[in-house]
């Protein structure tokens, strides 16, 4: 296939000629089905991005869109076709995928944490913190912190605050979550716990074998535990933990909101707030 004269051109390419690199995050069947329905009714609104590699193409981002097109039975898909020389290095290719993922809202807390950790790997490789030949942290278990953690957080967050709204503390939490073993991450990827940061942070504090046992209890059919705390109680033969009242969960979430979000909350619940104030007078 002849490449377009400009790398930003959008062209239709054969789906069968697209290769998906190993190590991509697990596809969410519900999101694939949603995109399939959108493709069926509205067509493909956003192209995927690929790199031409001879007669084939390497996916940079758009894995869920590609899966939706396949499910729909399409032979071709709209894509931005880049040349290898459009990227300075493999690290730049990885960053293209990671930044695109981080900017998309469908990422779970777990997926977002892993992408931030992958960004750190790219950063450390570029800055000499990772020796050549060292196994990827994310293939095994990423350490919770090391001497480069603070440096990375400072460097990343300076740019990320503007583009993605990620703070230094959020990066540190993400690194802890990404320390969960790869096998466990894959097992819980489509479980509700994958989008609960508090649950993930609690899971990350456990040793690898305990993480696996907790994941097994959470994902059993039927589920043997509704939360990480429930699973820990089962493993340690303790009474089930007391359920947090709904108001307490709301209060905790409210305390973490930005002022603009809190103002929006007040506006939405103004009638209830006025009723409460009237009762106090």
Secondary structure in CASP SS format (residue, H / E / C, confidence):
PFRMAT SS
TARGET T0000
AUTHOR 0000-0000-0000
METHOD secondary structure of the structure
MODEL  1
X C 1.00
X C 1.00
X C 1.00
X C 1.00
X C 1.00
X C 1.00
X C 1.00
X C 1.00
X C 1.00
X E 1.00
X E 1.00
X E 1.00
X E 1.00
X E 1.00
X H 1.00
X H 1.00
X H 1.00
X E 1.00
X E 1.00
X C 1.00
X C 1.00
X C 1.00
X C 1.00
X C 1.00
X C 1.00
X C 1.00
X C 1.00
X C 1.00
X H 1.00
X H 1.00
X H 1.00
X H 1.00
X H 1.00
X H 1.00
X H 1.00
X H 1.00
X H 1.00
X H 1.00
X H 1.00
X H 1.00
X H 1.00
X H 1.00
X C 1.00
X C 1.00
X C 1.00
X C 1.00
X C 1.00
X E 1.00
X E 1.00
X E 1.00
X E 1.00
X E 1.00
X E 1.00
X C 1.00
X C 1.00
X E 1.00
X E 1.00
X E 1.00
X E 1.00
X E 1.00
X E 1.00
X C 1.00
X H 1.00
X H 1.00
X H 1.00
X H 1.00
X H 1.00
X H 1.00
X H 1.00
X H 1.00
X H 1.00
X H 1.00
X C 1.00
X C 1.00
X C 1.00
X E 1.00
X E 1.00
X E 1.00
X E 1.00
X E 1.00
X E 1.00
X E 1.00
X C 1.00
X H 1.00
X H 1.00
X H 1.00
X C 1.00
X C 1.00
X C 1.00
X H 1.00
X H 1.00
X H 1.00
X H 1.00
X H 1.00
X H 1.00
X H 1.00
X H 1.00
X H 1.00
X H 1.00
X H 1.00
X H 1.00
X H 1.00
X C 1.00
X C 1.00
X C 1.00
X C 1.00
X C 1.00
X C 1.00
X H 1.00
X H 1.00
X H 1.00
X H 1.00
X H 1.00
X H 1.00
X H 1.00
X H 1.00
X H 1.00
X H 1.00
X H 1.00
X H 1.00
X H 1.00
X H 1.00
X H 1.00
X H 1.00
X H 1.00
X H 1.00
X C 1.00
X C 1.00
X C 1.00
X C 1.00
X C 1.00
X C 1.00
X C 1.00
X C 1.00
X C 1.00
X C 1.00
X H 1.00
X H 1.00
X H 1.00
X C 1.00
X C 1.00
X C 1.00
X C 1.00
X C 1.00
X C 1.00
X C 1.00
X C 1.00
X C 1.00
X H 1.00
X H 1.00
X H 1.00
X H 1.00
X H 1.00
X H 1.00
X H 1.00
X H 1.00
X H 1.00
X H 1.00
X H 1.00
X H 1.00
X H 1.00
X H 1.00
X H 1.00
X C 1.00
X C 1.00
X C 1.00
X C 1.00
X H 1.00
X H 1.00
X H 1.00
X H 1.00
X H 1.00
X H 1.00
X H 1.00
X H 1.00
X H 1.00
X H 1.00
X H 1.00
X C 1.00
X C 1.00
X C 1.00
X H 1.00
X H 1.00
X H 1.00
X H 1.00
X H 1.00
X H 1.00
X H 1.00
X C 1.00
X C 1.00
X C 1.00
X H 1.00
X H 1.00
X H 1.00
X H 1.00
X C 1.00
X H 1.00
X H 1.00
X H 1.00
X H 1.00
X H 1.00
X H 1.00
X H 1.00
X H 1.00
X C 1.00
X C 1.00
X C 1.00
X H 1.00
X H 1.00
X H 1.00
X H 1.00
X H 1.00
X H 1.00
X H 1.00
X H 1.00
X H 1.00
X H 1.00
X H 1.00
X H 1.00
X C 1.00
X C 1.00
X C 1.00
X C 1.00
X C 1.00
X C 1.00
X C 1.00
X C 1.00
X H 1.00
X H 1.00
X H 1.00
X H 1.00
X H 1.00
X H 1.00
X H 1.00
X H 1.00
X C 1.00
X C 1.00
X C 1.00
X C 1.00
X C 1.00
X C 1.00
X C 1.00
X C 1.00
X C 1.00
X C 1.00
X H 1.00
X H 1.00
X H 1.00
X H 1.00
X H 1.00
X H 1.00
X H 1.00
X H 1.00
X H 1.00
X H 1.00
X C 1.00
X C 1.00
X C 1.00
X H 1.00
X H 1.00
X H 1.00
X H 1.00
X H 1.00
X H 1.00
X H 1.00
X H 1.00
X H 1.00
X H 1.00
X C 1.00
X H 1.00
X H 1.00
X H 1.00
X H 1.00
X H 1.00
X H 1.00
X H 1.00
X H 1.00
X H 1.00
X H 1.00
X H 1.00
X C 1.00
END
